[in-house]
Amino acid sequence: IDGQLSMKDHVQKVCQTCYYHLRQLRSIRGSLSADSCSALVRASISSRLDYCNSLLTGIDKSQVNKLQSILRVAARLVMRKGKFESISSDIRDKLHWLPIQQRIKFKIGVLVYRCLRGTAPPYLSEMLSAAADIAGRRSLRSAAHGDLVVPRSRTVRFGSRMFAVSGPTFWNSLTSELRNSNLTEPAFKKQLKKFLFRTV
């Protein structure tokens, strides 16, 4: 992690590793079915793109684009498409892969869900507070809607990237159906993915 939290070194390392595995997969693509290739891509590429990706909240768009390029190359490999063929619609409609920015939001949403259900580590859960739990806010509309408190951050550049800020901010943007306390985690993930696809 660099001093400015740009995550450039991390993104570069992820890209190098993913491109290496994509080259290996390309050499055997002719022997794989579409389903087998998709499974290998999820295991060797998607898992690396998603690992700790909540830390990528708020990073520079150029870094996000580098990771998105990995996703497009992987999709072309699975769909057997050329370098200059359009792949965006296939990623969305056939592979059902979320773009990098939405994958980051997905991870944030799942972490908040787990915090509110008591299945996340305490050091994360302690960062979140419901507006309804604060005496001065119980009568506000945000408390009735089940909103979380978004603390003020000292710095504009880094403050909004903290989980204590980004988590509640994203959670409060979700629909009431998604914030339903009766939703199981698999059902929440399914509905959250649909919600994020609509924001692409």
Disulfide bonds with the S-S distance in Angstrom:
none
